[in-house]
Amino acid sequence: MNKNKETSAVKDILIVTCITVVAGVLLGFVYNITKEPIAREQAEARIASQQEVFQAAESFAEAEGLEEELFMDKYEEGLTDNGISGVKLNSIDRAYDGTDGELGYVVDMTDSDGYGGDIEIMVGISSDGESYKINGISFLELSETAGMGMKAKESPFIDGFNSLPADEIIVYTKTGKSADNEIDAISGATITTSAVTNAVNAAVIAAKTYEEVF
């Protein structure tokens, strides 16, 4: 009797092992089939977002040197001086016109202090070497409260960044915009407003620092 139970247990183990192996092979097969389309879709979404925030640009090229100590030190110093924390710089791309003239930058930035978690945005920044202007912003990740923080993707909030001067730090107001560097807060979503504004300011600091260092 005990021998039969042992034999049955061994069979069960073998069956479970076979199922696990087959499932693993199938998952690996599915992953290999889908990884390239997914990567292609992500790349296309990124390009579309770049073009959305910098419509005057004809092409974009990744900015190199973001890992260099001089750049990172000055960038972190800029964040500290402006009281900005909880942000992560993902990338900077240079924006060019049709004759390879440089127009400015597109910065991918994540702020971890959103009400619903990480907020990742793409920020288009025009620069003539002396003054800076926000062309627009686009969200790559936003999981805020429906009807409140998610209004960040809607007008009038998102449109408020279009052509916004960025020589000074951008601030949000709950009482109505009265200065060029102000943005009207989303009603009932101050945390989201603050996170987005911080991310935009961090993006500007990153672009200014990159231009200064390189």
PyMOL commands that set and color helices and strands:
alter all, ss='L'
color gray80, all
select helices_A, chain A and resi 2-53+69-81+149-153+158-161+190-213
alter helices_A, ss='H'
color red, helices_A
select strands_A, chain A and resi 59-62+87-96+102-114+117-127+132-141+164-165+171-173+182-184
alter strands_A, ss='S'
color yellow, strands_A
deselect
rebuild
show_as cartoon
